[in-house]
Structures are given as structure tokens and as C-alpha cells.
């Protein structure tokens, strides 16, 4: 069996073309979609991630406003900035880059973001809407995963889906998105007993551990025909890779995402999509295609 490679770069490029048309329509109505990004400190990976988001926004015509606070900034400093952005009508979306320095309570700071501008979909309001299948701003990585599964026509209704992650960024929101498609969902994590037996039953595996070499999704862990969505990013011997032993797992899988080039590009383009949704809602653009 030769697995189909689920090309996130190509799919993101297709979605990008759709967004360019949408932005052109918005700008013809004097609406300029604007994303404000907030970075606290000088975490190198965070700067890289933000750079990719800024480039993507620039390429499709979204304006970005960048705010950089020192690593010593207090919760009051950050809170005041977020509140100012909440009240700025020229800002449609607010992205607080994580992780924050240890002295800052990330959950508390996220909750200050207006749910109407929460393009990461991480506030309790937006997570709650997801619980009831009424999500408007869905967290970007799970939203990107679902877009890939739909694009590649993966049958989810009745399928057994196993998520190896329980974070608020990936695992928890993904539970509700998969349930909404009538999948039978199991969530595993570091305390799960007999992980091997659980994963072997899965028709769809989403793995987002990121702890190589301590955890590797090997060929012996999956059944023939499985669909593998690899969200993790590890650097091993100078190269990027995911959780899965790609060369071996792809011999048994029917479909698999590469790392890099799989879920990563989809996460970024979903952030752009959420920003356009925010701009459309805030400007009452009911005919906007991003709202359908």
C-alpha cells in the first residue's frame, strides 16, 4: 500500500486564492481586514511563527499591526494593551502569541480578548460555542485538520478517531469537531493505559505529542488503511519531523500528512480565514463567502 500524501501546502494555496477574492470584495466596500499580533518577550520560535503569519497576511492583503512587549511586561501592561485593541474599531482580530513568559497567566490574558476578535478561538466563550456545535471562531489547527479531512474525502461518520493529545490548542476542540461529523472519538494522553491497543483500533489517528524520541508513532501502532494526521513538530538531527515514523507508517496508512508541509500551512491559512470572518461580522457583510 502506498499512502496518499495529504498536501497542506497545496490546499492552503487553493484557500489563499479564495481569500484574495474575498479581501478584494471587502476592500471595494472600504473594509480593510486587520490583524493585530501581540508578542511578549523574545522567544525565538514564537518570532518564527509570527513571521510566517505576517507573511501570509501580507500575501493575501490582510493588514497587520504588530505589538511587542518586553519579557518583563506585567499582566497589567499586557491587559491594558489587549483592552486597547478590543476597543480599536480598526482592528478585526487579535492574536496573542503563545507561550507567554512564565510570570504571566496565559489563560487569564486570553480571557481579556474580546470573543468577537478572538481569531485563535481560545476564549471560554468561543470554546463554549464549539461545545454546542455553534463555533464561529474555531481554533486554527483543529479547523485546518477538519478542512484537510474534508478535502481528501475521509469518511468520518462511524469511523473510530483517536487523538493523541488533550491540549486546548488541538485535542480538546478537535473532539467536538469530530463528534459533529459523527465520528467515534477517543482521546489519549501520557496517562492513558495500553496506548498501543487503543491506537491500533483507529481509522483516523491525530497525533500531536512532539516529544521525539521519547514518543514515536511507529508502524506497529497503526492498522492497515489508517489515516494519520501528524500535528507535531520535532527537530531530530537537524531536520523537522512529526510524531510518526513517516517512511514506515506510510507503508500501512491510506493517507498521511507530511511534516513539514502538512498541518502547519493549514493552521496559518485558517488564522487568515478567521480574521476575514471577524471583519465580515464586524462590518455586517452578510454576503461574505467566508460566512457560509
C-alpha positions in Angstrom: 0.0 0.0 0.0 1.2 3.5 -0.9 -0.3 6.2 1.2 -1.7 9.4 -0.3 0.3 12.3 0.9 -2.1 15.0 2.3 -0.6 18.1 0.9 -1.3 21.0 3.3 0.7 23.5 1.3 -1.3 22.9 -1.9 -4.6 23.0 -0.1 -3.6 26.2 1.7 -2.6 27.7 -1.6 -6.1 27.0 -3.0 -7.8 28.5 0.0 -5.5 31.5 -0.3 -6.8 32.3 -3.8 -10.4 32.2 -2.4 -9.4 34.6 0.4 -7.7 37.0 -2.0 -11.0 37.3 -3.9 -12.9 37.9 -0.6 -10.5 40.6 0.5 -10.8 42.3 -2.8 -14.6 42.4 -2.3 -14.2 43.8 1.2 -11.8 46.5 0.2 -14.2 47.6 -2.6 -16.6 48.2 0.3 -13.9 50.2 2.2 -13.3 47.4 4.7 -9.6 46.6 5.3 -9.3 43.3 7.3 -6.7 43.9 10.1 -5.0 41.5 12.4 -3.2 42.7 15.5 -0.5 40.4 16.8 1.0 40.6 20.3 4.4 39.2 21.3 5.7 39.3 24.8 9.4 38.7 25.1 11.9 37.3 22.6 11.1 33.6 22.3 12.8 32.6 19.1 10.3 30.0 17.8 7.5 32.5 18.6 9.2 35.1 16.3 9.5 32.5 13.6 5.8 31.5 13.8 4.7 35.2 13.9 6.9 35.9 10.9 5.1 33.2 8.9 1.7 34.6 9.9 2.7 38.1 8.9 4.0 36.9 5.5 0.8 35.0 4.8 -1.3 38.1 5.8 0.7 40.3 3.5 0.5 37.9 0.6 -3.3 37.9 0.6 -3.9 41.5 1.6 -4.6 41.5 5.3 -3.1 44.4 7.2 -1.1 43.5 10.3 -0.4 45.6 13.3 2.5 44.3 15.4 2.8 44.9 19.2 5.9 43.7 21.0 6.2 44.0 24.8 9.4 43.2 26.7 9.7 39.9 28.5 9.4 41.8 31.8 6.0 43.2 31.0 3.4 42.8 33.7 -0.1 41.4 33.5 -1.4 44.9 33.8 0.8 46.0 30.9 -0.5 43.2 28.7 -4.1 43.6 29.9 -4.1 47.3 29.0 -2.8 46.6 25.5 -5.4 43.9 24.8 -8.2 46.2 26.1 -7.0 49.0 23.8 -7.1 46.6 20.9 -10.5 45.4 21.9 -11.9 48.9 21.6 -10.0 49.8 18.4 -12.6 49.6 15.6 -9.7 49.4 13.1 -8.6 46.0 14.5 -10.7 43.0 13.5 -8.6 40.2 15.0 -6.3 39.9 18.0 -3.6 37.1 18.1 -1.7 36.7 21.4 1.3 34.7 20.6 1.9 31.8 23.0 3.7 30.7 25.0 3.9 33.8 27.3 6.7 34.3 29.8 6.2 32.1 32.9 5.2 35.0 35.2 2.1 35.7 33.0 -1.1 33.7 33.3 -1.9 32.8 29.7 -5.4 31.7 30.4 -6.2 34.9 32.2 -4.7 37.0 29.4 -6.6 35.1 26.7 -9.9 35.8 28.5 -9.3 39.5 28.2 -9.5 39.3 24.4 -13.0 40.2 23.1 -14.6 36.9 21.8 -15.6 38.9 18.6 -11.8 39.4 17.9 -10.6 36.1 19.2 -9.3 34.7 15.9 -7.4 32.0 17.7 -10.7 30.7 19.1 -9.3 30.2 22.6 -11.6 32.2 24.8 -14.1 30.4 27.0 -17.0 31.9 25.0 -15.7 30.6 21.7 -14.8 27.2 23.2 -18.3 27.0 24.7 -19.9 27.7 21.3 -17.8 24.9 19.9 -19.2 22.5 22.5 -22.7 23.2 21.2 -21.6 23.0 17.6 -22.1 26.7 17.1 -18.5 27.7 16.7 -17.7 30.8 14.8 -14.0 31.2 15.7 -12.7 27.7 15.7 -9.1 27.1 16.9 -6.9 27.2 13.8 -5.1 23.9 14.0 -8.2 21.8 14.6 -10.0 23.8 11.9 -7.2 23.1 9.5 -7.3 19.4 10.2 -11.0 19.3 9.5 -10.5 21.1 6.3 -7.9 18.6 5.2 -10.1 15.6 6.1 -13.0 17.1 4.1 -10.8 17.9 1.1 -9.5 14.4 1.0 -13.0 13.0 1.5 -12.1 11.0 4.6 -15.1 9.1 5.8 -15.7 10.2 9.4 -19.2 9.2 10.2 -19.0 5.9 12.1 -15.2 5.9 12.0 -13.0 5.4 15.1 -10.9 8.5 15.6 -8.1 8.5 18.2 -6.5 11.8 19.3 -3.1 11.6 21.0 -3.3 15.0 22.6 -5.6 16.7 25.2 -4.5 20.4 24.9 -6.8 23.3 24.4 -5.0 24.1 21.2 -5.5 20.8 19.5 -7.1 17.8 21.3 -10.0 19.3 23.2 -11.5 21.4 20.4 -10.9 18.6 17.9 -13.1 16.2 20.0 -16.2 18.4 19.3 -15.4 18.9 15.6 -15.0 15.1 15.0 -18.2 14.4 17.1 -20.1 16.8 14.9 -19.1 14.6 11.9 -20.5 11.5 13.8 -17.1 10.0 14.4 -16.5 7.9 17.5 -13.8 9.8 19.3 -11.2 8.5 21.9 -8.7 10.9 23.5 -5.4 9.5 24.7 -2.5 11.2 26.6 0.5 10.5 28.8 -1.6 8.8 31.5 -3.5 6.5 29.1 -3.1 2.8 29.7 -2.4 0.5 26.8 -2.0 3.2 24.3 -0.9 0.7 21.7 -4.1 -1.2 21.8 -6.2 1.9 21.6 -4.4 3.4 18.6 -4.4 0.1 16.7 -8.2 0.2 16.5 -8.3 3.7 15.0 -9.4 4.5 11.5 -8.1 8.0 11.9 -5.2 9.0 14.2 -4.4 12.6 15.1 -1.1 12.8 16.9 0.3 15.9 18.5 2.8 14.8 21.1 6.1 16.5 20.0 8.4 14.5 22.3 10.7 12.6 20.0 12.5 10.4 20.6 10.5 9.6 23.7 7.4 9.1 21.6 7.3 7.9 18.0 4.2 6.7 16.2 5.5 3.5 14.7 4.3 1.1 12.0 3.3 -1.4 14.7 0.9 1.1 16.3 -1.4 1.5 13.4 -3.7 -0.7 11.3 -3.7 -1.1 7.6 -5.6 1.7 5.8 -5.4 4.2 8.7 -5.5 8.0 8.1 -2.7 9.7 10.0 -2.8 13.4 10.8 0.6 14.4 12.2 0.4 17.8 14.0 3.7 17.6 15.9 6.9 19.4 15.1 10.2 17.9 16.3 13.8 18.7 15.3 15.8 15.5 15.1 19.4 15.6 13.9 18.8 19.0 12.3 15.7 18.1 10.4 12.0 18.7 11.1 9.8 15.7 11.6 6.5 14.8 13.3 5.5 12.1 15.7 5.1 9.5 13.0 7.9 7.4 11.6 6.8 8.6 8.2 8.7 6.2 6.0 7.3 3.1 7.8 3.8 4.3 8.7 3.1 5.5 5.2 3.5 1.8 4.1 0.4 0.9 6.1 -1.6 4.2 6.0 -4.1 5.1 3.3 -3.4 8.8 3.8 -0.8 10.7 5.9 0.3 14.3 6.4 4.0 15.1 6.0 6.0 17.3 8.4 6.7 19.9 7.3 4.1 20.7 4.7 1.0 19.1 6.2 -1.0 20.7 9.1 1.3 23.7 9.6 0.3 25.6 6.4 -3.3 24.9 7.1 -3.1 26.4 10.6 -1.8 29.6 9.2 -4.4 29.9 6.5 -7.2 29.2 9.0 -6.0 32.1 11.0 -6.3 34.3 7.9 -9.8 32.8 7.4 -10.9 33.6 10.9 -9.6 37.2 10.5 -11.8 37.6 7.5 -14.8 36.1 9.3 -14.2 38.7 12.1 -14.0 41.5 9.6 -17.2 40.4 7.8 -19.2 40.1 11.0 -18.0 43.4 12.5 -18.9 45.2 9.3 -22.2 43.3 8.7 -21.1 41.8 5.4 -23.8 39.2 5.3 -23.0 38.2 1.7 -19.4 37.3 2.5 -18.4 33.9 1.3 -16.3 33.3 4.5 -19.5 33.3 6.5 -21.0 30.4 4.5 
